[in-house]
Amino acid sequence: MGEELEELVKRIKAKDLKEEAKKRGIKTACVKKINLAKQLPREVVEELSSKSKE
């Protein structure tokens, strides 16, 4: 899952990832994109990744 998650995260803009994290009450200050993604539900990360492709 780790490498696959990294590939998904590479396609997502940091701003989008942080917005989703904030909606769920996850702290975003000084947190790397990959660590934010690990805290979010898998389906959210996949959805953000698919939006970034468009």
Buried (B, 14 or more C-beta within 10 A) or exposed (E): EEEEBEEBBEEBEEEBBBEBBEEEEBEBEEBEBBEBBBBBEEEBBBBBBEEBEE
